């Protein structure tokens, strides 16, 4: 059961990397991207780091634990 609880923690990290690729897509549009990128990079990064990790770690863990226990029983 412990190893199963660790994998779920990795997906959240990938989600944090998702916001980064978004700016790359906006780069092709240098006319409108320059200003939004500056604001998006400063806001989404701090919030994404503080918010995503805690919620996913608490929500995904409880459900899998209950399902695993039921399967074992």
N, C-alpha and C positions, 0 to 999 in steps of 0.2 A: 504493500500500500504506500509506503514512503516514496519509493522511486516514481510512482505515478503522480504523486503530488509535486515532484520537482519539474517534470516536463511542462506542465501548465504555466510555470513561472517564466519559461523561455518565450512563449508566444507574446506576452506583454512587451518584452524587450523589442521584439521585431516590430510591434505596433508603433513603438516610439520612433523607430527608424523610418516608418512610412511617411510621417510628416516631412522628413528631410527630402525624399525624392520629389515631393510636390514642388518645391522651389525650382528644382532642376527643370521640370516641365514648363514652368513659367519663364525660365530664362529665354527660350526661343522668342518670347514676346518682350524684348527689351524696352519697348515703348511704355507698356503699362506695368510690367513686372518690377522695375526698379523701386518704385515707391511701395507697392504692396509687400514685396519681399522684405524690406527693412522692417515693416510693422509686423508681418507674419512671423518672421524669424525671432523677433524679440518676445512676442506674446505666446505663441504656441509652444515653443521649446520649454520655457519655465513651467507653464501650466501642465503641459503633457508629461513632464518628468515628475511633477508632484502628484498629479491626479491619477494617471493610468496605473502606476505600480500598486498603490494600496488597494483600490477596488478589485482588480482582477485577482489579486492574491487572496482576498477574503471570499469573494463570490465563487470562483471556480473550485476552490479547495473543498468547501463543505459538500457540494453536490457529489463530486467523485467519491469522497469518503463514504457517504451514505450508500451510494450504488455499490461500491466495492464490498462494503460490509454485507449488504443484502446478497450479493453473489456468493460470498464466502459462506454465509449461513445456509 
